[in-house]
Amino acid sequence: MKDGIDVSTAQVHNSHEVKDRPATAIITKLEFRPTGVHVEHTKQHDWPDVTPPGWDGPLQYTLWIFLRVNGVWHGSGCIEYWRGCDQNGGPPELFAKNWYYDANRWGPMTGHQPAPGELVGFMVSAGDDRNAGTVLLRERSYVATMPFPISGTVYTAPTTLDDVIPPGPPHIPTPDSLDEIRRQIADLTKKVDALLARPAPVYRSPFPAIPALGMPPGTLVFKPDPPA
């Protein structure tokens, strides 16, 4: 997993710097609703709460957006989330109006409403990054890049086997390993031959007298035919 953009070259506005923060989380789902953005990520239950000055309750993480303006990536932590917050920030069609609307805080991001399909990035960070607020744990997610969505779009993180198990070098048998395989096959062949050469078992079972047939008690003997 890696960032969708080079965060070391991105200009950060109205938030704490991200260049020195390790990426410890992955955004697994972004649901862009007409009423707000629903976020799911892998640190949803792990990052600590923070209570900014003047707040009567805690926040947990911040949703960032990265915009490419005049060939340069600009980013900001704009929307705050608390535990149990199902959505926030309004529809994507109004991000410029609701998220980054003050030139004194967001500089060249201000008023830049991405066109549908324009490449943008999203990230979450622990704590309150809007207005460079209270942050106790300096961690973030990887930056997920995608075409700018319209209301109703759902982003889910791509999952491939390579993300879970990095591919290793192909296994090429050596002469020694081939000899070992041949030896094991020969040992198994001997064991099978020995089993086939064993005499067939004889099964004996006592049975009671059957007066109606005039048969006294005795022993039933069964010997299966040997294998062909």
MARGULUM-333423 format. One line per 2 residues: number of its first residue (from 0); for each residue x negated, y, z of C-alpha. Coordinates in nm, 3 decimals, decimal comma. Layout:
% MARGULUM-333423
NUM> X:Y:Z; ...
//
This chain:
% MARGULUM-333423
0> 0,000:0,000:0,000; -0,127:0,350:-0,080
2> 0,002:0,705:-0,100; 0,185:0,806:-0,414
4> -0,013:1,131:-0,419; -0,355:1,238:-0,294
6> -0,262:1,402:0,035; -0,618:1,526:0,080
8> -0,558:1,779:-0,198; -0,200:1,873:-0,107
10> -0,129:2,213:0,048; 0,079:2,188:0,365
12> 0,323:2,461:0,465; 0,505:2,525:0,795
14> 0,385:2,190:0,936; 0,083:2,032:1,096
16> -0,192:1,912:0,863; -0,163:1,550:0,746
18> -0,509:1,480:0,608; -0,634:1,339:0,939
20> -0,324:1,130:1,016; -0,337:0,756:0,952
22> -0,054:0,610:0,745; 0,097:0,348:0,976
24> 0,453:0,330:0,842; 0,638:0,259:0,518
26> 0,962:0,424:0,409; 1,182:0,127:0,323
28> 1,499:0,313:0,224; 1,616:0,663:0,137
30> 1,984:0,707:0,069; 2,060:1,047:-0,083
32> 2,419:1,111:0,017; 2,628:1,422:-0,061
34> 2,624:1,486:0,315; 2,257:1,418:0,394
36> 1,961:1,182:0,360; 1,974:0,846:0,539
38> 1,622:0,726:0,625; 1,486:0,385:0,717
40> 1,119:0,319:0,789; 0,903:0,060:0,963
42> 0,826:0,274:1,273; 1,189:0,365:1,338
44> 1,189:0,196:1,679; 0,826:0,259:1,775
46> 0,749:0,630:1,748; 0,801:0,821:2,076
48> 1,056:1,094:2,134; 0,949:1,457:2,175
50> 1,154:1,744:2,313; 1,060:2,076:2,150
52> 1,077:2,392:2,365; 1,433:2,522:2,383
54> 1,591:2,189:2,284; 1,821:2,001:2,520
56> 1,747:1,664:2,358; 1,460:1,478:2,193
58> 1,355:1,438:1,830; 1,167:1,138:1,693
60> 1,039:1,205:1,342; 1,040:1,450:1,052
62> 1,118:1,394:0,683; 0,877:1,565:0,443
64> 0,905:1,656:0,077; 0,615:1,707:-0,165
66> 0,664:1,924:-0,475; 0,429:1,979:-0,765
68> 0,428:2,352:-0,835; 0,201:2,494:-1,107
70> -0,001:2,172:-1,112; -0,063:2,165:-0,733
72> 0,106:1,941:-0,475; 0,269:2,127:-0,185
74> 0,428:1,954:0,113; 0,625:2,034:0,425
76> 0,800:1,851:0,706; 1,145:1,999:0,669
78> 1,418:1,786:0,824; 1,417:1,660:1,184
80> 1,568:1,328:1,296; 1,649:1,193:1,639
82> 1,732:0,838:1,747; 2,070:0,740:1,609
84> 2,074:1,022:1,353; 2,226:0,853:1,048
86> 2,170:1,138:0,801; 2,051:1,497:0,784
88> 1,952:1,770:0,540; 2,248:1,792:0,305
90> 2,265:1,687:-0,062; 1,957:1,679:-0,285
92> 2,116:1,941:-0,512; 2,070:2,196:-0,227
94> 1,725:2,101:-0,096; 1,570:2,435:-0,201
96> 1,848:2,619:-0,020; 1,857:2,404:0,293
98> 1,501:2,277:0,334; 1,245:2,541:0,227
100> 1,408:2,880:0,178; 1,170:3,130:0,343
102> 0,866:3,248:0,146; 0,687:3,344:0,469
104> 0,693:2,980:0,579; 0,697:2,775:0,258
106> 0,510:2,994:0,011; 0,523:2,861:-0,346
108> 0,768:2,588:-0,249; 1,035:2,850:-0,179
110> 1,323:2,835:-0,425; 1,176:2,544:-0,624
112> 1,477:2,318:-0,677; 1,343:2,009:-0,856
114> 1,522:1,905:-1,172; 1,669:1,553:-1,172
116> 1,392:1,315:-1,275; 1,107:1,550:-1,173
118> 0,836:1,362:-0,980; 0,846:1,436:-0,606
120> 0,721:1,269:-0,289; 0,875:1,191:0,050
122> 0,710:1,103:0,379; 0,801:1,072:0,747
124> 0,580:1,173:1,040; 0,602:1,112:1,413
126> 0,731:1,402:1,618; 0,857:1,745:1,515
128> 0,668:1,885:1,216; 0,918:2,153:1,115
130> 0,768:2,491:1,204; 0,460:2,295:1,324
132> 0,651:2,178:1,631; 0,574:1,927:1,906
134> 0,377:1,619:1,797; 0,249:1,363:2,046
136> 0,145:1,085:1,809; -0,042:1,184:1,494
138> 0,091:0,915:1,262; 0,277:0,923:0,933
140> 0,414:0,700:0,662; 0,270:0,649:0,317
142> 0,398:0,904:0,067; 0,666:0,751:-0,155
144> 0,690:0,912:-0,497; 0,999:0,895:-0,717
146> 1,198:1,089:-0,977; 1,396:1,358:-0,799
148> 1,736:1,206:-0,714; 2,093:1,318:-0,743
150> 2,359:1,253:-0,481; 2,436:0,882:-0,461
152> 2,082:0,767:-0,542; 1,933:0,500:-0,317
154> 1,557:0,442:-0,304; 1,424:0,114:-0,168
156> 1,056:0,042:-0,128; 0,916:-0,193:-0,393
158> 0,809:-0,523:-0,240; 0,572:-0,761:-0,414
160> 0,375:-1,061:-0,296; 0,057:-0,859:-0,347
162> 0,174:-0,620:-0,073; 0,188:-0,909:0,173
164> -0,092:-1,142:0,065; -0,374:-0,986:-0,134
166> -0,477:-1,212:-0,421; -0,793:-1,412:-0,360
168> -1,044:-1,551:-0,607; -0,931:-1,858:-0,803
170> -1,040:-2,193:-0,662; -1,288:-2,367:-0,889
172> -1,368:-2,727:-0,786; -1,737:-2,803:-0,738
174> -1,898:-3,138:-0,825; -1,915:-3,222:-0,453
176> -1,543:-3,153:-0,403; -1,454:-3,366:-0,706
178> -1,659:-3,654:-0,565; -1,474:-3,624:-0,234
180> -1,138:-3,635:-0,414; -1,245:-3,949:-0,605
182> -1,355:-4,114:-0,278; -1,021:-4,040:-0,112
184> -0,833:-4,183:-0,412; -1,044:-4,499:-0,397
186> -0,974:-4,540:-0,022; -0,600:-4,502:-0,079
188> -0,611:-4,756:-0,363; -0,777:-5,012:-0,134
190> -0,513:-4,961:0,134; -0,229:-5,009:-0,115
192> -0,391:-5,325:-0,253; -0,431:-5,463:0,099
194> -0,063:-5,402:0,176; 0,045:-5,578:-0,143
196> -0,179:-5,877:-0,063; -0,026:-5,940:0,281
198> 0,205:-6,246:0,305; 0,572:-6,171:0,300
200> 0,727:-6,157:0,649; 0,965:-6,426:0,771
202> 1,281:-6,312:0,950; 1,451:-6,547:1,201
204> 1,783:-6,486:1,368; 1,981:-6,725:1,595
206> 2,347:-6,781:1,517; 2,621:-6,951:1,725
208> 2,802:-7,273:1,642; 3,093:-7,244:1,402
210> 3,326:-7,538:1,492; 3,569:-7,462:1,212
212> 3,292:-7,532:0,962; 3,138:-7,814:1,165
214> 2,813:-7,615:1,205; 2,609:-7,648:1,527
216> 2,415:-7,352:1,665; 2,084:-7,290:1,492
218> 1,840:-7,036:1,351; 1,876:-6,848:1,023
220> 1,548:-6,816:0,840; 1,499:-6,554:0,566
222> 1,181:-6,519:0,366; 1,187:-6,254:0,089
224> 1,021:-6,319:-0,240; 0,665:-6,187:-0,263
226> 0,617:-5,878:-0,483; 0,562:-5,949:-0,850
//
